[in-house]
Amino acid sequence: MNSFPDLKVQIVESFEDLDVKIVESFPDDCGKIKIVESFPDVKVQIVESFPDLKVKLVTSFPGVK
Protein backbone atom coordinates (compact mmCIF):
# COMPACT_ATOMS: atom_id res chain seq x y z
CA MET A 1 0.00 0.00 0.00
CA ASN A 2 1.50 3.29 -1.04
CA SER A 3 -1.29 5.61 0.04
CA PHE A 4 -1.76 6.43 3.71
CA PRO A 5 0.33 3.60 5.20
CA ASP A 6 0.13 2.84 8.91
CA LEU A 7 3.79 1.84 8.95
CA LYS A 8 6.81 2.53 6.73
CA VAL A 9 9.16 -0.47 6.60
CA GLN A 10 12.68 -0.87 5.22
CA ILE A 11 13.92 -4.38 4.42
CA VAL A 12 17.55 -4.76 5.53
CA GLU A 13 20.14 -7.54 5.90
CA SER A 14 21.59 -6.35 9.22
CA PHE A 15 20.84 -4.07 12.19
CA GLU A 16 17.13 -4.89 11.97
CA ASP A 17 14.51 -4.04 14.59
CA LEU A 18 12.47 -7.17 13.85
CA ASP A 19 12.96 -10.52 12.12
CA VAL A 20 9.93 -11.21 9.91
CA LYS A 21 8.67 -14.47 8.43
CA ILE A 22 5.97 -14.35 5.76
CA VAL A 23 3.40 -17.10 6.42
CA GLU A 24 0.31 -18.38 4.61
CA SER A 25 -1.71 -19.05 7.76
CA PHE A 26 -1.79 -18.22 11.47
CA PRO A 27 0.13 -14.92 11.56
CA ASP A 28 -0.48 -14.86 15.31
CA ASP A 29 3.03 -14.46 16.76
CA CYS A 30 5.42 -11.52 16.81
CA GLY A 31 7.30 -11.38 13.52
CA LYS A 32 4.87 -13.54 11.53
CA ILE A 33 2.99 -11.72 8.79
CA LYS A 34 0.55 -12.66 6.05
CA ILE A 35 0.29 -10.53 2.92
CA VAL A 36 -3.34 -9.85 1.95
CA GLU A 37 -4.99 -7.93 -0.87
CA SER A 38 -8.06 -6.76 1.03
CA PHE A 39 -9.15 -5.88 4.57
CA PRO A 40 -5.66 -5.40 6.07
CA ASP A 41 -5.18 -4.93 9.79
CA VAL A 42 -2.11 -2.75 9.11
CA LYS A 43 -1.17 -1.02 5.86
CA VAL A 44 2.59 -1.20 5.22
CA GLN A 45 4.66 0.76 2.73
CA ILE A 46 8.11 -0.57 1.77
CA VAL A 47 10.59 2.34 1.68
CA GLU A 48 14.30 2.78 1.00
CA SER A 49 14.87 5.54 3.55
CA PHE A 50 13.35 7.07 6.68
CA PRO A 51 11.50 3.93 7.84
CA ASP A 52 9.45 3.59 11.00
CA LEU A 53 10.78 0.03 11.33
CA LYS A 54 13.68 -1.95 9.86
CA VAL A 55 12.97 -5.65 9.21
CA LYS A 56 14.95 -8.65 8.04
CA LEU A 57 13.11 -11.42 6.17
CA VAL A 58 13.87 -14.82 7.73
CA THR A 59 12.71 -18.40 7.25
CA SER A 60 12.83 -19.33 10.93
CA PHE A 61 12.79 -17.75 14.40
CA PRO A 62 10.85 -14.54 13.63
CA GLY A 63 10.42 -11.86 16.26
CA VAL A 64 12.41 -9.38 18.29
CA LYS A 65 16.04 -10.26 18.97
TORLUM-644994 format. One record per residue: residue number from 1; x, y, z of N, C-alpha, C in turn. Coordinates in Angstrom, 3 decimals, always signed. Atoms other than C-alpha are relative to their C-alpha. Layout:
! residues N
{NUM,{X,Y,Z},{X,Y,Z},{X,Y,Z}} ...
***
This chain:
! residues 65
{1,{+0.846,-1.176,+0.000},{+0.000,+0.000,+0.000},{+0.894,+1.242,+0.000}} {2,{-0.805,-1.207,+0.084},{+1.500,+3.289,-1.041},{-0.736,+1.228,+0.506}} {3,{+0.738,-1.173,-0.466},{-1.288,+5.615,+0.042},{-0.452,-0.180,+1.445}} {4,{+0.367,-0.040,-1.409},{-1.762,+6.428,+3.709},{+0.392,-1.265,+0.770}} {5,{-0.412,+1.201,-0.749},{+0.334,+3.599,+5.203},{-0.049,+0.250,+1.500}} {6,{-0.072,-0.068,-1.454},{+0.132,+2.842,+8.906},{+1.447,-0.071,+0.462}} {7,{-1.382,+0.264,-0.387},{+3.790,+1.841,+8.949},{+0.885,+0.007,-1.236}} {8,{-0.979,+0.004,+1.080},{+6.805,+2.531,+6.729},{+1.127,-0.943,+0.407}} {9,{-0.934,+1.068,-0.324},{+9.159,-0.469,+6.597},{+1.133,-0.040,-1.020}} {10,{-1.164,+0.198,+0.862},{+12.678,-0.866,+5.215},{+0.491,-1.423,+0.218}} {11,{-0.533,+1.360,-0.083},{+13.922,-4.384,+4.419},{+1.517,+0.094,-0.043}} {12,{-1.457,-0.092,-0.126},{+17.552,-4.763,+5.526},{+0.579,-1.392,+0.229}} {13,{-0.701,+1.255,-0.251},{+20.139,-7.537,+5.900},{+0.664,-0.032,+1.379}} {14,{-0.618,-0.051,-1.325},{+21.591,-6.345,+9.220},{-0.527,+1.212,+0.759}} {15,{+0.435,-1.075,-0.899},{+20.837,-4.074,+12.191},{-1.517,+0.219,-0.067}} {16,{+1.449,-0.069,+0.084},{+17.131,-4.888,+11.966},{-0.612,+0.203,+1.378}} {17,{+0.780,-0.118,-1.229},{+14.511,-4.037,+14.587},{-0.810,-1.266,+0.252}} {18,{+0.885,+1.152,-0.099},{+12.469,-7.167,+13.848},{+0.324,-0.998,-1.097}} {19,{-0.119,+1.073,+0.986},{+12.964,-10.523,+12.123},{-1.412,-0.402,-0.399}} {20,{+1.348,+0.245,+0.501},{+9.928,-11.213,+9.911},{-0.018,-1.244,-0.880}} {21,{+0.238,+1.181,+0.839},{+8.670,-14.470,+8.431},{-1.366,+0.164,-0.640}} {22,{+1.272,-0.082,+0.708},{+5.965,-14.346,+5.759},{-0.629,-1.388,+0.031}} {23,{+0.698,+1.280,-0.138},{+3.403,-17.096,+6.424},{-1.303,+0.021,-0.801}} {24,{+1.271,+0.116,+0.715},{+0.310,-18.376,+4.609},{-1.188,-0.102,+0.955}} {25,{+1.089,+0.120,-0.969},{-1.707,-19.054,+7.762},{+0.526,+0.233,+1.409}} {26,{-0.297,-0.234,-1.414},{-1.786,-18.218,+11.467},{+1.115,+1.022,+0.255}} {27,{-0.973,-1.048,-0.319},{+0.133,-14.920,+11.561},{-0.268,+0.565,+1.395}} {28,{+0.438,-0.369,-1.339},{-0.477,-14.859,+15.306},{+1.127,+0.160,+1.017}} {29,{-1.144,-0.229,-0.884},{+3.026,-14.457,+16.758},{+0.790,+1.205,-0.490}} {30,{-0.841,-1.146,+0.350},{+5.421,-11.524,+16.815},{+0.956,-0.382,-1.126}} {31,{-0.902,+0.239,+1.109},{+7.295,-11.377,+13.518},{-0.588,-0.829,-1.117}} {32,{+0.661,+0.751,+1.069},{+4.874,-13.542,+11.529},{-1.016,+0.906,-0.671}} {33,{+0.947,-0.836,+0.729},{+2.986,-11.717,+8.790},{-0.587,-0.772,-1.169}} {34,{+0.652,+0.557,+1.178},{+0.551,-12.658,+6.052},{-0.339,+1.167,-0.905}} {35,{+0.287,-1.058,+0.962},{+0.288,-10.528,+2.917},{-1.393,-0.244,-0.566}} {36,{+1.376,+0.097,+0.484},{-3.337,-9.848,+1.950},{-0.275,+1.124,-0.990}} {37,{+0.381,-1.005,+0.991},{-4.987,-7.929,-0.874},{-1.166,+0.870,+0.466}} {38,{+1.140,-0.784,-0.466},{-8.064,-6.759,+1.031},{-0.174,-0.155,+1.506}} {39,{+0.298,-0.047,-1.434},{-9.151,-5.884,+4.568},{+1.250,-0.185,+0.879}} {40,{-1.201,+0.141,-0.829},{-5.662,-5.400,+6.067},{-0.217,+0.542,+1.411}} {41,{-0.010,-0.533,-1.365},{-5.176,-4.928,+9.794},{+0.938,+1.196,+0.079}} {42,{-1.008,-1.062,+0.031},{-2.110,-2.752,+9.113},{+0.434,+0.186,-1.453}} {43,{-0.484,-0.290,+1.347},{-1.166,-1.017,+5.859},{+1.483,+0.364,+0.092}} {44,{-1.447,-0.166,-0.048},{+2.590,-1.201,+5.217},{+0.498,+0.510,-1.342}} {45,{-0.668,-0.492,+1.202},{+4.661,+0.758,+2.727},{+1.468,-0.359,+0.114}} {46,{-1.418,+0.323,+0.037},{+8.111,-0.567,+1.769},{+0.736,+1.235,-0.512}} {47,{-0.756,-1.203,+0.355},{+10.590,+2.342,+1.683},{+1.494,-0.303,-0.004}} {48,{-1.455,+0.125,+0.042},{+14.298,+2.776,+1.002},{+0.684,+0.865,+1.055}} {49,{-0.589,-0.882,-1.007},{+14.873,+5.535,+3.554},{-1.080,+0.533,+0.924}} {50,{+0.869,-0.558,-1.029},{+13.346,+7.068,+6.676},{-1.139,-0.944,+0.406}} {51,{+1.048,+0.940,-0.411},{+11.496,+3.931,+7.843},{-0.425,+0.222,+1.448}} {52,{+0.432,+0.074,-1.389},{+9.452,+3.588,+10.998},{+0.602,-1.242,+0.659}} {53,{-0.472,+1.282,-0.491},{+10.780,+0.028,+11.332},{+0.893,-0.650,-1.045}} {54,{-0.884,+0.754,+0.889},{+13.684,-1.953,+9.856},{-0.199,-1.483,+0.271}} {55,{+0.254,+1.427,-0.162},{+12.971,-5.645,+9.213},{+0.951,-0.809,-0.868}} {56,{-0.776,+0.973,+0.760},{+14.945,-8.647,+8.045},{-0.911,-1.183,-0.266}} {57,{+0.824,+1.157,+0.343},{+13.114,-11.418,+6.174},{+0.756,-1.271,+0.357}} {58,{-0.635,+1.247,-0.455},{+13.870,-14.816,+7.732},{-0.922,-1.177,-0.319}} {59,{+0.792,+1.203,+0.208},{+12.712,-18.401,+7.251},{-0.296,-0.720,+1.305}} {60,{+0.265,+0.598,-1.309},{+12.834,-19.327,+10.935},{+0.323,+0.999,+1.100}} {61,{-0.206,-0.815,-1.193},{+12.791,-17.750,+14.395},{-0.324,+1.484,-0.203}} {62,{+0.384,-1.406,+0.123},{+10.854,-14.539,+13.627},{-0.202,+0.633,+1.371}} {63,{+0.270,-0.735,-1.225},{+10.422,-11.864,+16.262},{+1.091,+0.981,+0.344}} {64,{-0.972,-0.967,-0.489},{+12.413,-9.382,+18.288},{+1.214,-0.753,+0.510}} {65,{-1.230,+0.643,-0.465},{+16.040,-10.258,+18.966},{+0.219,+0.261,+1.460}} 
***
